[in-house]
């Protein structure tokens, strides 16, 4: 995938917030697809001052790897909560350029609308790549919620100032929930549906688990590539 960013990443924190505010109006909260045949997990880790982004494309619903990529770039933007996209996104875009398969849907190990300015990594990059995207984070950045039921599939809405910004989803019975939110071109029920569909035996979706493994240096056995919605 060849992606052209609509803005610079080497900006000041105040400029970064202005960019987030400007992109907010472009976020779509409506589902734009009927069925995803491929779903990509995106994970970014920072070691020292280097950002390593891993992307793994899985078939859906089979969840077998069909493509993956890895990229490392200097993490030049400082660590500032709420502005992590400016630290992590350049490495993700570099990894995207190496993919041979264009995923139908992205699941980011990050926030989407569940962000103080509604512009987490999943929304920010969802808008830039113009593809459906979901935020699926392990911890809460903002908002409040009731505790969801203990059974797999239970969820509670995540609120911020009376606005529903995501859902707290129990992906495995008796374990801590995940924070799921709209990234781009999906609605919240769709986001919950696909996160649960990507969770098998574990708390984390297979998209995130595979991306973690690739980020750690594992080489995957790749299946024959599946057609995407954009090739049918």
C-alpha positions as CSV (number, residue, x, y, z in Angstrom):
1,X,0.0,0.0,0.0
2,X,1.3,3.4,-0.9
3,X,0.1,6.1,1.5
4,X,0.6,9.8,1.3
5,X,0.2,11.5,4.7
6,X,-1.9,14.7,4.5
7,X,0.3,16.4,7.1
8,X,3.8,16.4,8.6
9,X,4.6,14.4,11.7
10,X,7.5,16.6,12.9
11,X,5.4,19.2,14.6
12,X,5.0,20.8,18.0
13,X,2.5,19.4,20.5
14,X,0.2,22.3,20.0
15,X,0.3,21.8,16.2
16,X,-0.3,18.1,16.7
17,X,-3.5,18.9,18.7
18,X,-4.7,21.2,15.9
19,X,-4.1,18.5,13.3
20,X,-6.2,16.1,15.4
21,X,-9.0,18.6,15.6
22,X,-8.9,19.1,11.9
23,X,-9.0,15.4,11.1
24,X,-11.9,14.7,13.5
25,X,-14.6,15.9,11.0
26,X,-13.4,13.3,8.5
27,X,-14.0,10.3,10.8
28,X,-16.9,8.1,9.6
29,X,-18.9,6.2,12.3
30,X,-20.9,4.2,9.8
31,X,-20.1,0.7,8.5
32,X,-19.0,0.9,4.9
33,X,-18.6,-2.9,4.1
34,X,-20.8,-6.0,4.3
35,X,-18.1,-8.5,5.2
36,X,-14.4,-8.4,5.7
37,X,-12.4,-11.2,4.1
38,X,-9.1,-10.0,5.6
39,X,-8.4,-8.3,8.9
40,X,-5.0,-6.7,9.9
41,X,-3.5,-6.4,13.3
42,X,-1.3,-3.4,14.0
43,X,1.1,-3.2,16.9
44,X,3.8,-0.6,17.7
45,X,6.5,-1.0,20.3
46,X,9.1,1.6,21.3
47,X,12.6,0.6,22.4
48,X,14.9,3.4,23.2
49,X,14.2,6.0,20.5
50,X,13.2,3.4,17.8
51,X,9.5,2.7,16.9
52,X,8.9,-0.8,15.5
53,X,5.6,-1.4,13.7
54,X,4.3,-4.8,12.9
55,X,1.3,-5.5,10.7
56,X,-0.1,-9.0,10.1
57,X,-3.0,-9.6,7.7
58,X,-5.2,-12.6,8.6
59,X,-8.0,-14.3,6.7
60,X,-11.4,-13.8,8.2
61,X,-13.1,-15.7,9.8
62,X,-10.3,-18.3,9.5
63,X,-7.6,-16.1,11.1
64,X,-4.7,-17.6,9.2
65,X,-1.8,-15.3,8.1
66,X,-1.8,-14.1,4.5
67,X,0.7,-11.3,4.7
68,X,2.8,-9.4,7.2
69,X,5.4,-6.6,7.4
70,X,7.7,-4.9,9.8
71,X,9.3,-1.5,9.8
72,X,11.5,0.5,12.2
73,X,12.0,4.3,12.3
74,X,13.3,6.7,14.8
75,X,10.7,7.8,17.3
76,X,11.3,11.5,17.0
77,X,8.1,12.9,18.6
78,X,8.2,12.9,22.4
79,X,6.1,10.6,24.5
80,X,2.9,12.7,25.3
81,X,-0.3,10.8,26.2
82,X,-3.0,11.7,23.7
83,X,-0.4,12.4,21.0
84,X,1.1,8.9,20.5
85,X,0.0,8.8,16.9
86,X,2.7,11.4,16.1
87,X,5.3,9.1,17.7
88,X,4.1,5.8,16.3
89,X,2.3,6.5,13.0
90,X,5.3,7.0,10.7
91,X,6.6,3.5,11.4
92,X,3.1,2.1,10.7
93,X,2.9,3.9,7.4
94,X,6.4,2.5,6.5
95,X,5.2,-1.0,7.3
96,X,2.0,-0.5,5.3
97,X,4.1,0.3,2.2
98,X,5.6,-3.2,2.4
99,X,2.3,-5.0,2.4
100,X,1.2,-6.9,-0.7
101,X,-2.3,-7.4,0.6
102,X,-4.6,-4.5,1.2
103,X,-6.6,-5.5,4.3
104,X,-10.4,-5.0,4.4
105,X,-10.3,-4.0,8.1
106,X,-7.6,-2.9,10.5
107,X,-7.6,-3.6,14.3
108,X,-5.1,-1.4,16.1
109,X,-3.6,-2.2,19.5
110,X,-4.6,1.4,20.3
111,X,-7.5,3.8,20.9
112,X,-9.9,5.0,18.3
113,X,-12.7,7.5,19.4
114,X,-12.0,6.6,23.0
115,X,-9.5,9.5,23.2
116,X,-9.9,13.0,24.7
117,X,-10.0,14.6,21.2
118,X,-11.6,11.4,19.6
119,X,-8.4,10.9,17.5
120,X,-6.5,7.9,18.7
121,X,-4.1,6.0,16.5
122,X,-7.0,3.9,15.0
123,X,-9.0,6.9,14.0
124,X,-6.0,9.0,12.9
125,X,-4.6,6.3,10.6
126,X,-8.0,5.0,9.6
127,X,-8.7,8.4,8.1
128,X,-5.3,8.6,6.4
129,X,-5.4,5.1,4.8
130,X,-9.2,5.5,4.1
131,X,-10.0,2.0,5.3
132,X,-12.3,0.6,8.0
133,X,-10.4,0.6,11.4
134,X,-11.1,-0.4,15.0
135,X,-9.3,0.6,18.2
136,X,-8.8,-2.3,20.6
137,X,-6.7,-1.2,23.6
138,X,-5.7,-3.0,26.8
139,X,-6.3,0.0,29.1
140,X,-8.5,3.0,29.3
141,X,-7.3,6.5,28.2
142,X,-10.4,8.5,29.1
143,X,-14.1,8.1,30.0
144,X,-16.0,6.1,32.6
145,X,-18.0,2.9,32.6
146,X,-19.8,0.3,34.6
147,X,-18.2,-3.1,34.9
148,X,-19.4,-5.5,32.2
149,X,-20.7,-9.0,33.0
150,X,-18.1,-11.7,33.7
151,X,-19.0,-13.8,30.7
152,X,-17.3,-13.6,27.3
153,X,-19.3,-11.2,25.0
154,X,-20.5,-9.0,27.8
155,X,-19.9,-5.3,27.4
156,X,-20.6,-1.9,28.9
157,X,-20.5,1.4,27.1
158,X,-17.7,3.8,27.7
159,X,-18.8,7.3,28.3
160,X,-17.1,10.7,28.2
161,X,-19.3,13.7,29.1
162,X,-22.5,11.8,28.3
163,X,-21.1,10.7,24.9
164,X,-20.6,7.0,24.1
165,X,-17.0,6.8,22.9
166,X,-16.5,3.0,23.0
167,X,-17.3,-0.2,24.8
168,X,-15.6,-2.2,27.5
169,X,-15.7,-5.8,26.2
170,X,-15.2,-9.0,28.0
171,X,-13.4,-11.2,25.4
172,X,-12.7,-14.1,27.7
173,X,-14.8,-15.2,30.7
174,X,-13.4,-14.0,34.0
175,X,-10.5,-12.0,32.6
176,X,-10.0,-8.2,32.3
177,X,-11.9,-6.6,29.5
178,X,-10.6,-4.7,26.4
179,X,-11.5,-1.2,25.4
180,X,-13.0,-1.2,21.9
181,X,-13.9,1.9,19.9
182,X,-14.6,3.1,16.4
183,X,-11.6,3.9,14.3
184,X,-13.1,4.8,10.9
185,X,-15.8,3.5,8.6
186,X,-17.3,1.2,11.2
187,X,-20.0,1.5,13.9
188,X,-19.6,0.4,17.5
189,X,-21.6,-2.9,17.1
190,X,-19.4,-3.8,14.2
191,X,-16.2,-3.0,16.1
192,X,-17.4,-5.3,19.0
193,X,-18.4,-8.0,16.5
194,X,-15.0,-8.2,14.8
195,X,-13.0,-8.0,18.0
196,X,-14.9,-10.9,19.4
197,X,-14.6,-12.7,16.1
198,X,-10.9,-12.4,16.3
199,X,-10.7,-13.6,19.9
200,X,-10.3,-17.4,20.2
201,X,-8.9,-18.8,23.4
202,X,-7.3,-15.7,24.7
203,X,-8.1,-12.2,26.0
204,X,-6.3,-10.5,23.1
205,X,-7.6,-10.8,19.5
206,X,-5.4,-13.0,17.2
207,X,-4.7,-9.8,15.1
208,X,-2.9,-8.3,18.1
209,X,-1.3,-11.6,19.1
210,X,0.2,-12.2,15.7
211,X,1.4,-8.6,15.4
212,X,3.1,-8.9,18.8
213,X,4.9,-12.1,17.6
214,X,6.1,-10.5,14.4
215,X,7.3,-7.4,16.3
216,X,9.3,-9.9,18.4
217,X,11.1,-11.2,15.4
218,X,9.0,-14.3,14.5
219,X,8.6,-15.3,10.9
220,X,5.2,-16.5,9.9
221,X,4.0,-19.3,7.6
222,X,1.9,-17.4,5.0
223,X,-1.2,-18.9,3.3
224,X,-2.2,-18.0,-0.3
225,X,-3.5,-14.5,-0.3
226,X,-7.2,-14.0,0.0
227,X,-9.1,-11.6,-2.2
228,X,-10.0,-8.3,-0.5
229,X,-13.3,-6.5,-0.8
230,X,-11.5,-3.9,-3.1
231,X,-10.6,-6.7,-5.6
232,X,-14.0,-8.2,-5.9
